[in-house]
Structures are given as structure tokens and as C-alpha cells.
Amino acid sequence: MFKRHGSSVELLPDDVVELILERLPVKSLLRFRSVSKKWKSEIDSPSFQERQLIRRRQSRGPDALFVTTYYFADDGLDTYARRQNSSLYGLDDVTTCEVFDFSAKAWRQVHPASPYRINPHPHPVYLDGSLYWLTECEEDTKVLSFDLHTESFQVICTAPFAHVPDDLYSVTICILDNRLCVSKKNWPTQEIWSFDSSSGAWTIMCSIDLTKTFSWFGEPKFALSPVAILNKNKLLLQGRDYFDALVIHDLDTKSYDFLFKPSTSPVGSVYYFESLFSVLSD
């Protein structure tokens, strides 16, 4: 379209052309980099890539990627930070943490350590430069963050609805719609709570009717894992076992649809936003 009507496009103001380009998919943008040096310079600029990613997030939900593998770490390890049970160090109510220093090519311990024991069963989640965990507390469960830049822990808030002193497997933490969320299974339902960082308040995002997913998951021992919200209203769910089925929950109609179930190899699912940052990073 742009080549056929090239002379018409040249008559458009630069800011209008930029607005058009921002709305195009990444594959199209990669092709249009060859139209002219000016377009290539604009598309390759960090400011344009940031605007394109913001526009992409606003226009639709993320894409989901399904990865087949024969090994998944199940101990809460992360590429940048790893935590170990405090009992290994003779401590009662904290979890020690180590970070890997790529310049020294060695692990070093973080001081001060985590102020509370971390629930080891849900994997940590990442948002805006920090990792987040749920704590093991005799009182209300807390959400704990670890800033990867300052290498410091901070208690973000309490999550009293997620207090599970006898069943640590019934809660999970996740990122949905760019928000920190906590989900708790309490048969026959599983509620997902969303945290508003500006007000510090929790609200119920949705309630999953586990009786309607019984044919795929049975009565799950673990809380189902919310993966992502796709196309604004489709919640992608998976059991904690990587051989479990993947199911789509329509948040508007409250219906459930089977997606697929791994048969020969475990499948992990992650979500991402297609952007120019990763494509042009080299």
C-alpha cells in the first residue's frame, strides 16, 4: 500500500506517518525499514519502539508462547536471584538470598536477608524491575518484592485472603494485565485478586468455577496457574503440572473452552508482547 501510493504518503505530515507506523505489526515495520533511510531511522529509534510497544499493549492483549521441554526447575530459582530456606542457615523467620554477579562470575549473598520466610511453592513473578513472592507467615500473608537494581527486599502489602497456613499449594502469584495478582483455590472456586499499586487496594478480578473445569483438571491439588489475559477478555489457565491441560476462560460469558493437553512432553506457557526491542536488539 505504501509503495503503490508512495507519492501520497510523502505529502502526509511526519507526525501522521509516525502515528500510522505505530499501529502496524512488527513484521510490517521490519519490511518498511527498507522504504527509506528516514523511515529506517524512525523505526530504529528507541522513542518510536517505546511508543509502538505502548500502542501494542493498548490495542490488544499479549501473545502466548508454548514451550516444550523435558526439565522445569521447581525450586523457585531465578536467573538473577535465588533464595534458599532459612533453616539451612539456622534462621527462623527469614529466607536468605543470593544474586549472581556477572562481572565477578560468582554468587554473593544479599544483606539484609528477606524479612520473612518465602512460600517456595509458587514461582516468583517479574514486574517493573522487581521479583515478587508470597510469604509464609503465621499472621496475614504478605507480598514481598526484591528490587533487582538495588538488591533490596520490601514488603509491598498484605494479602489476608491468601493466608494458607495449612495448604501452601492453594495460592499462586501472577501478572495479569500488567498488574500484580494473587489467586487462591478454595474448592469449588478459585478467586483471582488484582492489586492496585496507586491505592494499595485489592479487588477481585474474577472467580473460576472449578466444577466447570473438573473434566480437565479434576479437583486440583494445586491452584490453577493463570498465565495471561488474551484479547482483553480471555484468561489462559493451566494446571501446575506441565502435563496439565490449557483452558481458556471467557471473562465476559463465564464460559470455559479446552485448548489442548500435552501428550508426550511437558509444556510451559509464557506470554509476551511483540515489539521491536527484542527484534532489533542486535
Summary of the structure (lengths in Angstrom):
residues: 282
radius of gyration: 22.1
end to end distance: 28.7
largest distance: 74.0
contacts: 774
relative contact order: 0.13
helix: 22%
strand: 37%
